[in-house]
C-alpha cells in the first residue's frame, strides 16, 4: 500500500509538471532569419534576443541595458565609446565571442558592401579597435548620443565571422535558443541551447515553435482549438473582445511602435503641393478611422511619433478633421473639380481596412481614391520602397524612434527639407536627453505641418495567450518576442 501510494503521489506530481514548449502564432513569415541583412520586423520577432544578441539590448520599458557589453563609457568630447565585454561567451557553433568578433560585426555593418537595413546607425563610426579580448573601443567622426540605443536593435546583433554569410538560413548567435528547424510556409522551431553563457537567465522553455497564420479568422480558430498557445500580436481586433471574455485566455492591450501612415509620393503632382496634402489630412477623422479599421483599439497620432517615445507631442489638433477647410484648400490648389489618386495597399488587414475608410473620407471632399492591392513584402518593396512607383500607400512603420526616415535622401516619401534634416542631425548627436527630446519635438511639428504622410494611428499590441502562460512582453518598444521569461505555471 505504501509503494502504491508513493507511486500515485509521484505520478500526480509528474502529471502536474508544467509544459516546457510553446507554440506562438505570427501573421507574417520572414523570407530569411538574419536581421543584419534584411529589414522586415518579423525576422527580429523570431531571432532577436532568442538566437541573436547585441552589445546592448532594449528592455520592455524602452531602456538601454547591457548585454554582450557589460558596461561602457563615453569620452568627454563625445567621440570615443569604450566597451567592457562579457567573458566566456560562445556562439552556438562553439566559436568564442570577443572584441575581435565585435569589431568584425561593426565593420561589416558599416562597410562599403554592407546590406544592413540600418546602416545609418553606424555612419558616425570612424574606426573600431580591439586592444584586448574584453575591450572594444569605438571612435566616432561626430558625436552620436543614440549609439548605445541603436546597438540594441536587431540590425546590430553580433555575428560570428565564419557563419555570417549563412545566417539567413542557418542562424548562429549567442542567444539562449538555436534554430532547430525551419519549414518554409509553415513554421520555425527553436530549441534551448544547453551551452548558453548567461546561466543566471536560462529560459524555462525547452522549445518554441513559431507558426505563420496570416488569416485573422484562422488565427482565432488556431487559438480556440489549442493548435497555438499565443498570439502576441493578434490580427483580428473585431474578435478580440470575445477572447477578452474567455477565461481560457489572458489578454493584454499594450503599446507598440507601429505607426500606421498613408505615405505620399512627393515627387509626383498633385502630392508635391503641400496644400493638397494638408487637405487630405483634414479630410480624415482619425478616431473614426480607428473605430472602423481596428475596432477602436489604437491611438490617433498627428506626426510620425508614438506616445511611448521621449519628447512626444500630441499634434492631432494640427490639421484636425475639417472637411470644409479641406475643400477650400483643394480649390486654392486648383483642384476644385476634384482629383484622382491611386493607393497601393499591402494585403494586411489593418492596411486594407484603413484604405477603405480613407477612400470614403476622401470621397467627401471630391477626391477619388483607387485602391490597388499590393503583395507584401515583395511587390510593395519593389514598387514603393525601391522604385517609387506609387501615388500613395499605407503601411505600419514598426521601427522605434524612426522619425529620421524623413531625412533619408532617397526614401519612398520623397520628402526633402534641409531644415528637418538639420534638426534630426542635431538630435542624434545630442548627449543631453532634454536637448534631444526638444529637437525631436521640433521635428514632429515640422512633419505635422508639411504632411509627407497622413499620420493616422498607433496600432496596439493585442496580446492573447493561454491562461497559465506568462512572461510575454505586454508593451513592445521594439518588435520582438523575447522568450527569456516565458513559462507555464505549475498550477
N, C-alpha and C positions, 0 to 999 in steps of 0.2 A: 504493500500500500504506500509505503514511504517512497519507494522508487517510482511508482506510478504518479504520485503527487508531484514529485520533483520533475519528472518528465513533462507533466502537464504545465507546471509553472514555467519551465524553460520554453516549452512550445508556445505558451501565451506570450512570453516576453519576445520571442522571435517574431511572432505574428504582428506585434505592435511596433517593431522597429521601423523607423522612418525610411521612406524611399531615398535613394541617393541618385536618381536620374530624373530628368525633367524634359518635357517636350514643349518648345517655345514656338509660337507662330509668328511669322513675319509676312508682310504684304508683298515685298519685292525681293527677288533673288539677285544678288550681285553677280556680275559677269566674271569677277575674279576676287581673290582674297588678300590682295596686297594694297593697303591704304596709302602706300608711299608712291604709287604709280597711277592711281585712278581715284576719281572724285566721289562716286556715289556713296551716300552715307550708310547704305545698307552693308557696306564692307565693314566699316567700323562697328556697326551694331552686332556683328558676329565676332570679330577678332580683337577689337581694341580692349585692352585690359584682360582679355581671356587668353589670347595667344601672344599678342604683341604688347610691349610696354615701352614707355619713353623715359627720358631723363627725369621729366616731371609728369604729374598726372593732374587731371581736373576732377575734383571731388563733386559729390552730388550738390553741394551748396555753391558750386561755381568757383571755389577757391583753388589756388595752385598749391599742390603738395609735392614733397619729394617722392621719387620712385627709384629709378636706377641711379640717380644722383642723390646722395644723402643730404647734401646741403650745397649752397652756392653763395658767392659774394660778388658784389659789383664795385668796380673801382670808383674813386671819387669823380673822375671825369666822365663816367658812364660809358666807357669804351672797352672795358675788359670784364668778362664774366669768368670766374674760376669755380669749377665744379669739383666737389669731392664725391667720388663714385662708390657705389656698393662694392664690397669684396665677396668673392666666392660665387658669383652669378655665372650660370652656364646657360647656353641656348639648348633647345631641345635636341640638337644633334651632337651635344657634348662640347661644343666649342666654347671657350671662356669669353665672357663679356669684360672688356676693359676699356681704357681710354683710347687705345688704338682703334678698337671697333667703333667707339662713339665718334671718333674723328672721321672714320670711313663713312659712317652713316650720314653725318652732317655734310661732308664734302660731296657725297653722292647726291644728296637732296638739293644742294645749291650749285652743282656743277653745270657746265655748259650743255651737257646732254641730258640733264635731269628731266624726267617726266613727272616730277612731283606735282600734284594738283595745287599745293600751297607753296610753290617755290618762292613766292614773295616773302614768306616768313623768314627766309634765310638771306634775303637780299642785303641786309646790313652787316652780315658776317664778312670780315676781311680775310681772316685766316683762323685756323684751328690748330692747337698744339696738344700733344700727348706726352708731357715730360716724364710721367710716371704712370704705372698701370691704373692707379686710382685717382689720377689728377688730370683734368681736362681744362684747357684754357681756350676761351673763345674771344678773339679780338674783333672789334666792330669798327666799321668805317664811319659810323654815325651812331648816336645813342638810340637804343631800342628798348624802352621800358617794358614792352609787351613780350619780349623774347621768352622769359620763363613760362608765360601763359601759352604761347604758341608751341613751345616744345612739349606741351602736354597733349597736343592734338593727335588724332590717328595718323595724320600725314607725317608726323615727326617721330614715329616709333623707331627704336633701334633695330637694325637688321644686321645679320651675320654675313660677312663678305662672301663666303662660298655658296650660300643659299640665296643671296639677294636676287639673282636672276630668275629663280624658280618659285619665289614666294607667292606669285599669283595663283598657282595651282597647288603648291605644296609648302604652305607657310611654316617657317621656323622662327620662333620667337623665344622670349624668356618668361612668358606668362605661365599661369597655373594649369593651362589646358593645351593639348595638341589637337590638330585636325586629324581625326581618325578615319573619316570617310566623307566624301562629297558625292552625292548623287545629283547631277545636274537636272534641274527642273523639279526636284523633289525636296532635298534636304541636305544639311551639313551636320555631321555628328562630331562633337568634341569629347575628348576623354581626358580625365585628370592626369597630369604629369606626376609620376612618382618621385621625380627629382627636382621639384620646384624649389627654388632657392629661398623663398620667403616662408619659412616654416611657421612663423607666427600668424600667417594669414592663409593657411591651406584651406581650400574650399571644402565644404561638406559634400558637395555633389561629386559623384564619380564620373558622370557623363551628362551631356546636354545635347539635345537634337533640335536644330532649327528647321522647322518645316515651312515651306513657302506656299501660302494660300492667298491669292490676290482677291478673290471674290468675297465681299463682306458677308453675304449670306452663308457662304461655305465656312467662313471663319466662326460664325456663331454656331453652326452645326458641329464643327470640329470640337468646340469647347463643350457643348452640351452632350456630345457622345463620348467624351473622355479621350478622344484621339489627341487633343492638345491640352496642355495644362495651363498655358498662359499666353496671352497676347499683350505684351507690354504697351503696344500701340494698336488698339483695336480700331478698325477702319469703318465701322458701321455705327455712327452716333445715334441713328434712329432706333437701333436695337439695344443701345447701352442701358437705357432706363430699366428694361426688363432684367438685365444682368445685375443691375444695382439692387433690385428687389429679391434676387435669388440668393438664399443663404449658402448655396454651394460655392459661391464665388465671393472674392473680395474685389472691390472696385475702387480705384483711386484716380481722381481727376487732378493731374499735375501740370506743371508748367514746362514749356519747351521753348526752343528757339525757332520753331517752324513758322516763318513769316510768309503768309500767302499773299503774293503780289501779282498783279496783272502788268507784266513788263511791256513797255512800248519801245518800238524801234525809232529812235530819234533821228535816224539817218534818212527817213522817208517822210514826205508830206502825206497827210496833214499833221502827223505827230511830231514833226520838227517845230511846230508852233506851240509855244507854252500855253497860249490861250485855249487851244483845243484840248490840251492835256488837263488843264485846270477845269475845263467844262466837263470832261469825262469824270473827273474825280468828284465834282459837285453833283453829278447825276446819281451817285451811289449812296444809298443808305446802308452804312456798314453793319449796323446792328441787325437790320432786316436781312442782310445777306448772311450773317452768321446764323440767324434763326432758320433761314431756309436751306442753307447749304450744309450746315453742320449741327442741326437740331439745337441751336442755342449754345452749344459748347464752343467757346472761343472768346478772344478778347480783341475788339477792334483796335487798330493802330493807325497813326497818321504819318508815320515815317518808317524807315527800314530799321527798326529797333524794337526790342521787346521790353516789357515791364521788368523782366529779370535783370536786364543789363545795367551796369553802373552808368549814371548820368542820363537815365531815361527821361524823356519829356512826352507828356500826353498831348499830341498835336492833332487829335481827331477833330478838334474845333476849328482847325485851319482848313479852309476849303471844305467846310461841312456840307452836308446834304442840302441842296438848294436848286431844284430843277429849273426854276425860272431864271436864276442868275446864270445857270449853265447855258440855257438857250440864248441869253443875251450875249454871252461870250462867244458862242458859235457865230452869231450874226456879226459881231465885231471882227471875227477872224475870216469872214467871208463864206461861211457855211450855213447861212440862214435857211437854205433849202434842204439841209441835211447832208449826210455823207455816209459812206460805206467803209467798214473796216473788217478785216479778216483776223480771227484769233486762233492760233494753233494751240490745241488743248491736249495735254497728256491724258492717258486713259484712267488716271487715278480718280476715285470717286469725288474727292474734295474739289479737284480741278474741274471736272465735268459739271458738277452741281453749281459751283461758283460761276462758271462761264454762262450757264443757262440763266442764272439770276441777273448777271451783268447784262446779258442780252435784253432782258425785259426792262431793266432800268434805263439803258441807253436808248431803247426804242422810244421812251417817253420824251426824250429831247431831240428826236429826229435822227438818231444815229443807228444805222443798220449794222449789227454785229454778226458776221457769218462765222459759225463755229466749224473749225477744221480739226477733226480727231487726228491726233499725232501720237504714234507709238513712242513709249518712253522705256528706256533711255535712248536707244539707238537713233531713231528718227529725230527726236527732239534735240539731241545733242548735235546731230549733223545740221539740221535745218536752222535751229535757233542759235545755239551756243557757238557753233563754228562758222557757218555760212551766212548768218544774219538774214536769212530768207524768211521774213515774217513781218507782219504789222504789229500784232500784239500776241502775247502768250500768257499763260498763267501757271505758276509753279510755286511750291513751298520751298523757300530757301532755308535750309536746316542748319547751316553753319553758324555758330555763335559769334556775336560781335563782328559780323561781316559787312558792316556799313561801308567798308573800304572798297567793296567791289565796284562802287560807282566811280572810283578813281582809277580803275584799271583802263589802260588806253584802248583796248580792243574788245571790251566786254560787250555782251549782247545788247545792252540798252543803247549804246552809242552816246552816252552822256559824257560831255566834255566840258568841264568847268574848272579852270585853273584855281579859282578861289577855294572851291571844295577840295581839290587835291592838296592845296597848301594846308588846309585845316587838318586833313587826315594825316599828312606827314608830321605835323607838329604834335598831334595827339599820340601817334605811335612812338614818337621819340621821347615824350614827356615821362620823366621819372616820378613826378608828383601826381598821385592819383586824382587829387582835386582839380589840378590843371587839365589832366587828361579828360576827366568827366565833363568839364566845362566845354572843352573843344568838341567833344562828341555831341554835346547838346547843340552847338552851333551847326554842326554837320547835319543833325536831324532836321533842324529848322530850314536849312537850305534845300534839302531834298523835299520836304513838305511843300515848299513854295515852287520848286522847279518841276516837280511831279514827273520824273523819268519812269515811274511806275505808279499804278493805282495801288496804294497801300491799303490792304483790306483787313486782315485779322491774323492773330497768332493762334495756330491750332493747339489745343490742349493735348496732354498725354493721357489718353483714355486707357488706363491700365486695367486689366482684368486677369485674375489668376485664381486657381482653385483654392478654396479655404484650406488653411494649413500650410500653404506655401508662402514663405516670407523672404525678404532680402532684396527684392527688386527695387530699383530707384523709383521714388514717387515723382520727382522732378527730373528734368533732363536738360542740364546746362550744356551738354554736348551729346549728340546722338550716340547711344550706347545701350548695351545690355550686359553690364558688368555682373558676372556671376559669382564674384568672390564671396558674397554673403548670402547667396540664395540657398535656401534649405527647406526641408519639410519638417514640420513639428512632429514630435513623437506621440502626440495625443491622437 
